[in-house]
Structure formats: structure tokens, C-alpha cells
Amino acid sequence: MNNKTMPQGFHPVRRDRLLQEQTQDAYKLKGKLPEPTVCAQCGAVFREGRWQWGEAPKEAHHATCPACHRANDHYPAGFVSLGGAFFVSHREEIMKLVRHEAEREKLEHPLKRIMAIEEQNDAVLITTTDIHLARGIGEAVHHAYQGELEFHYKPDENLLRVHWAR
């Protein structure tokens, strides 16, 4: 994938810059939740102004966290495409790295999760609940195995497509 094959509405992203949301993400909270609030699906707790892992008191309020909401709607924020001949011959090793990166991020940030991993003949498509996790996975694979890494961001939908191949 290059600028000539870039999906309509997407923009290339420089790897040395952070992504800045240009529109409000529909899955982000509109206001502050009462504290503590627990997600009935995943058990994440909203306290001290953010979602985190931990025990929720019995009197905690209940709400669905943004990550579970996205997963329920099947509406990912990030798409990571991994492919190429090198990927085919090192699929298991690369996928272990992907899962490790996702688990590492999820421990600190409960809203950063892999939604699905779709196996294809010579590639894999990973969907995530967060654009920053998608970017982190792409950068981790690129750091470990080099290859070609591209980011394409669609600002009006807060959507990131990451493509890595080698």
C-alpha cells in the first residue's frame, strides 16, 4: 500500500509525530462518570478520572466501557495488516510479538485491546479498540523485523490503518 493505493479519505501519517484527534470520538465519554463505575463486561473500573484494572466496591455504578462498547458494535478504531513472504515464514513468532505488545498495553490501559485477529492465506488483519494500540503493534513489528511500515489516518472517523510487509 502506498499513497497511490491509499483508501479515499485517509491521510499518510509521519512516524515521528503523534496522532491528534480532529473530531470527537463517538466512543469516548461525553461527561464524567460517577466514581467508582465498573464495566459489567470486562471488569475495568473508572476511578480517579480514568479506566483502570482493580477491585470495584459493591456500591459501584455500572456502565459499559468504551472498549467493550466498540467491541459490541464491531466498530474498530485501528486496523493492522501484516503480510508478505517473510510474515508467512515467521507468522507464529510475529503473532507472539503482537499478542505480547497488546497484553503489555492492556495491563496499563484497559481500553487498548485487540478486538479480532482474522487469519488470511498470506496475511493477517488485526482490529483494535484504540488507534494508539494499532500504531504500537505496527511499530513493534517494524522495530523487531524491519520491512515496510505505513500509517494511514482518517481524521473525520478517528480511524487508523497500519500496513506492514516484508
Contacts in CASP RR format, 6 or more apart in sequence:
PFRMAT RR
TARGET T0000
AUTHOR 0000-0000-0000
METHOD contacts of the structure
MODEL  1
MNNKTMPQGFHPVRRDRLLQEQTQDAYKLKGKLPEPTVCAQCGAVFREGR
WQWGEAPKEAHHATCPACHRANDHYPAGFVSLGGAFFVSHREEIMKLVRH
EAEREKLEHPLKRIMAIEEQNDAVLITTTDIHLARGIGEAVHHAYQGELE
FHYKPDENLLRVHWAR
1 81 0 8 1.000
1 150 0 8 1.000
1 152 0 8 1.000
1 163 0 8 1.000
2 150 0 8 1.000
3 12 0 8 1.000
6 12 0 8 1.000
6 152 0 8 1.000
7 152 0 8 1.000
7 154 0 8 1.000
7 161 0 8 1.000
9 154 0 8 1.000
9 156 0 8 1.000
10 152 0 8 1.000
10 153 0 8 1.000
10 154 0 8 1.000
10 159 0 8 1.000
10 161 0 8 1.000
11 152 0 8 1.000
11 153 0 8 1.000
11 154 0 8 1.000
11 155 0 8 1.000
12 150 0 8 1.000
12 151 0 8 1.000
12 152 0 8 1.000
12 153 0 8 1.000
13 19 0 8 1.000
13 151 0 8 1.000
13 152 0 8 1.000
13 153 0 8 1.000
13 160 0 8 1.000
15 139 0 8 1.000
15 149 0 8 1.000
15 151 0 8 1.000
19 131 0 8 1.000
19 132 0 8 1.000
19 135 0 8 1.000
19 153 0 8 1.000
19 160 0 8 1.000
21 155 0 8 1.000
21 158 0 8 1.000
22 155 0 8 1.000
22 156 0 8 1.000
23 155 0 8 1.000
23 156 0 8 1.000
23 157 0 8 1.000
23 158 0 8 1.000
25 77 0 8 1.000
25 158 0 8 1.000
27 66 0 8 1.000
27 69 0 8 1.000
27 70 0 8 1.000
27 75 0 8 1.000
27 77 0 8 1.000
28 66 0 8 1.000
29 66 0 8 1.000
32 49 0 8 1.000
33 46 0 8 1.000
33 61 0 8 1.000
33 63 0 8 1.000
34 61 0 8 1.000
35 46 0 8 1.000
35 47 0 8 1.000
35 48 0 8 1.000
35 49 0 8 1.000
36 45 0 8 1.000
36 46 0 8 1.000
36 47 0 8 1.000
36 56 0 8 1.000
36 57 0 8 1.000
36 60 0 8 1.000
36 61 0 8 1.000
37 45 0 8 1.000
37 46 0 8 1.000
37 47 0 8 1.000
37 60 0 8 1.000
37 61 0 8 1.000
37 62 0 8 1.000
37 63 0 8 1.000
38 44 0 8 1.000
38 45 0 8 1.000
38 46 0 8 1.000
38 56 0 8 1.000
38 60 0 8 1.000
38 61 0 8 1.000
38 62 0 8 1.000
38 63 0 8 1.000
39 45 0 8 1.000
39 46 0 8 1.000
39 51 0 8 1.000
39 62 0 8 1.000
39 63 0 8 1.000
39 64 0 8 1.000
39 65 0 8 1.000
39 68 0 8 1.000
40 62 0 8 1.000
40 64 0 8 1.000
41 64 0 8 1.000
41 65 0 8 1.000
41 68 0 8 1.000
41 72 0 8 1.000
42 65 0 8 1.000
42 67 0 8 1.000
42 68 0 8 1.000
42 110 0 8 1.000
43 53 0 8 1.000
43 54 0 8 1.000
43 56 0 8 1.000
44 51 0 8 1.000
44 52 0 8 1.000
44 53 0 8 1.000
44 54 0 8 1.000
44 65 0 8 1.000
44 67 0 8 1.000
44 110 0 8 1.000
44 111 0 8 1.000
45 51 0 8 1.000
45 52 0 8 1.000
45 53 0 8 1.000
45 54 0 8 1.000
45 55 0 8 1.000
45 56 0 8 1.000
45 60 0 8 1.000
46 52 0 8 1.000
46 63 0 8 1.000
46 65 0 8 1.000
51 65 0 8 1.000
51 66 0 8 1.000
51 67 0 8 1.000
51 109 0 8 1.000
51 110 0 8 1.000
51 111 0 8 1.000
52 110 0 8 1.000
53 107 0 8 1.000
53 110 0 8 1.000
64 72 0 8 1.000
65 110 0 8 1.000
65 111 0 8 1.000
66 111 0 8 1.000
66 129 0 8 1.000
67 110 0 8 1.000
67 111 0 8 1.000
67 112 0 8 1.000
67 113 0 8 1.000
67 129 0 8 1.000
67 130 0 8 1.000
70 76 0 8 1.000
70 77 0 8 1.000
70 115 0 8 1.000
70 129 0 8 1.000
71 113 0 8 1.000
71 115 0 8 1.000
71 129 0 8 1.000
74 115 0 8 1.000
76 115 0 8 1.000
76 116 0 8 1.000
76 127 0 8 1.000
76 128 0 8 1.000
76 129 0 8 1.000
76 159 0 8 1.000
77 128 0 8 1.000
77 129 0 8 1.000
77 130 0 8 1.000
77 131 0 8 1.000
77 134 0 8 1.000
77 158 0 8 1.000
77 159 0 8 1.000
77 160 0 8 1.000
78 127 0 8 1.000
78 128 0 8 1.000
78 130 0 8 1.000
78 131 0 8 1.000
78 133 0 8 1.000
78 134 0 8 1.000
78 159 0 8 1.000
78 160 0 8 1.000
78 161 0 8 1.000
78 162 0 8 1.000
79 125 0 8 1.000
79 126 0 8 1.000
79 127 0 8 1.000
79 128 0 8 1.000
79 134 0 8 1.000
79 159 0 8 1.000
79 160 0 8 1.000
79 161 0 8 1.000
79 162 0 8 1.000
80 98 0 8 1.000
80 125 0 8 1.000
80 126 0 8 1.000
80 127 0 8 1.000
80 128 0 8 1.000
80 134 0 8 1.000
80 137 0 8 1.000
80 138 0 8 1.000
80 162 0 8 1.000
80 164 0 8 1.000
81 123 0 8 1.000
81 124 0 8 1.000
81 125 0 8 1.000
81 126 0 8 1.000
81 161 0 8 1.000
81 162 0 8 1.000
81 163 0 8 1.000
81 164 0 8 1.000
82 94 0 8 1.000
82 98 0 8 1.000
82 123 0 8 1.000
82 124 0 8 1.000
82 126 0 8 1.000
82 141 0 8 1.000
82 164 0 8 1.000
82 165 0 8 1.000
83 122 0 8 1.000
83 123 0 8 1.000
83 124 0 8 1.000
83 164 0 8 1.000
83 165 0 8 1.000
83 166 0 8 1.000
84 122 0 8 1.000
84 123 0 8 1.000
84 165 0 8 1.000
84 166 0 8 1.000
85 122 0 8 1.000
85 166 0 8 1.000
86 145 0 8 1.000
86 147 0 8 1.000
86 166 0 8 1.000
87 94 0 8 1.000
87 122 0 8 1.000
87 123 0 8 1.000
87 124 0 8 1.000
87 164 0 8 1.000
87 165 0 8 1.000
87 166 0 8 1.000
88 122 0 8 1.000
90 145 0 8 1.000
91 124 0 8 1.000
94 141 0 8 1.000
94 144 0 8 1.000
94 145 0 8 1.000
95 117 0 8 1.000
95 124 0 8 1.000
97 140 0 8 1.000
97 141 0 8 1.000
97 144 0 8 1.000
98 114 0 8 1.000
98 117 0 8 1.000
98 126 0 8 1.000
98 137 0 8 1.000
98 140 0 8 1.000
98 141 0 8 1.000
99 114 0 8 1.000
101 136 0 8 1.000
101 137 0 8 1.000
101 140 0 8 1.000
102 112 0 8 1.000
102 113 0 8 1.000
102 114 0 8 1.000
102 128 0 8 1.000
102 133 0 8 1.000
102 137 0 8 1.000
105 112 0 8 1.000
105 133 0 8 1.000
105 136 0 8 1.000
106 112 0 8 1.000
106 113 0 8 1.000
109 130 0 8 1.000
111 129 0 8 1.000
111 130 0 8 1.000
112 128 0 8 1.000
112 129 0 8 1.000
112 130 0 8 1.000
112 132 0 8 1.000
112 133 0 8 1.000
113 128 0 8 1.000
113 129 0 8 1.000
113 130 0 8 1.000
113 133 0 8 1.000
114 126 0 8 1.000
114 127 0 8 1.000
114 128 0 8 1.000
114 129 0 8 1.000
114 133 0 8 1.000
115 127 0 8 1.000
115 128 0 8 1.000
115 129 0 8 1.000
116 126 0 8 1.000
116 127 0 8 1.000
117 124 0 8 1.000
117 125 0 8 1.000
117 126 0 8 1.000
118 124 0 8 1.000
118 125 0 8 1.000
118 126 0 8 1.000
118 127 0 8 1.000
126 134 0 8 1.000
126 137 0 8 1.000
128 134 0 8 1.000
128 137 0 8 1.000
131 153 0 8 1.000
131 158 0 8 1.000
131 159 0 8 1.000
131 160 0 8 1.000
134 160 0 8 1.000
134 161 0 8 1.000
134 162 0 8 1.000
135 151 0 8 1.000
135 160 0 8 1.000
135 162 0 8 1.000
137 162 0 8 1.000
138 149 0 8 1.000
138 162 0 8 1.000
138 164 0 8 1.000
139 149 0 8 1.000
141 149 0 8 1.000
141 164 0 8 1.000
142 149 0 8 1.000
142 164 0 8 1.000
145 166 0 8 1.000
146 166 0 8 1.000
147 164 0 8 1.000
147 165 0 8 1.000
147 166 0 8 1.000
148 163 0 8 1.000
148 164 0 8 1.000
148 165 0 8 1.000
148 166 0 8 1.000
149 162 0 8 1.000
149 163 0 8 1.000
149 164 0 8 1.000
150 162 0 8 1.000
150 163 0 8 1.000
150 164 0 8 1.000
151 160 0 8 1.000
151 161 0 8 1.000
151 162 0 8 1.000
152 160 0 8 1.000
152 161 0 8 1.000
152 162 0 8 1.000
152 163 0 8 1.000
153 159 0 8 1.000
153 160 0 8 1.000
153 161 0 8 1.000
154 160 0 8 1.000
154 161 0 8 1.000
END
